[in-house]
């Protein structure tokens, strides 16, 4: 399921959607974006997902899913290679926002996006006023909630993928270029979940072909 209607009322405040992504930097796995509208009661203790412990995130995630309106989008490595990671991230944010709006059945007044760029003018499907906020996942609660959903969902994808490809250590490194991951790439070469447009993977691919 990639979207949900809120369990409680939205009240009369202007609708503001917070958007964030997880997985822009890894060598393997998808990029995941989440879009969230906070509803009442708002979960307490929201913050940038990277600043929260895994235990805290695991407690906040079900609260966000049950109390808020949200949308999730997953863009796979093949699409990342086709679009480049920036384009794939803009696509994921757009799809997540679309799904959140569909769940709400209403248009937002504004979409707040973590970072310094938005999909506005970069994806033709994007139709909402958007504002980029550097460090927004630690400043705006709705973006914090989105960062938690995106990270938790992506982490589960990578833990599951590690069962089929245990040598790369994805259950711990989540696809990032750790020492163990890089060594496994050198020895075993890339998998279908690797991003072949990323230089370390492309280099490992060439090395494997030359053997």
Steps between C-alpha positions, in 0.01 A plus 500: 500500500647836400251752640251542782220726612543661843353322799389833652382837375724747326343797672473842338870581464643536146612170353879473492678191374852412610719298262832325543695215342726218612764330293649767278860401572515117514654284229211253509127497552221745421446859596187541714303818560222570748247782522314570825225729626495512879162440662381523856629364730845560354762243604745639754878492467521548124846588368737434213498120463881494495506653850259244644593155621363198316287424807350851501429488125331163536267646763422815302435332165170326595379818670562699181334233285189488720462869587610678182421514130795372301630372168805291414684446172782264405720554195708196413869488398421448131306827497773673700749399230267624227417838656808556723459516877383862508229434242395181678474688830282769342278224356472323836407825677239576235340155521497505882334843499242388242410201718472716811271746318286211373470368856401845626253571223611863525773723360774630733572867547873425489744211479813527713796298371823416676803626308574787265293399195143393429330315211326824402601571140690170485208255481209591277261315732586732789221754555531629857676800659827365635770630732839339557640517854863406561506283813121496490482152648620650827298823476150407377309222675319393183835452322636316804207260480564447128869433564410232756255323268740507206798372700309224679341375180827501307692335782254210495544463124876472541481257793275277292729531196796397715345154540550435129841674484655457849860563390440875454393571859189695406330410827751729673629743235163539321675515163750773585863454396642352819836325495332159501260598224781630281703182551196285412451706185862437403474125562146422387413786266169690491153356553177611325440728802821695446495841333721453197514873432688551828877502445604229753241260355594582141864438584416166664293409195795567270730302729262203494478510119878507469548183702 
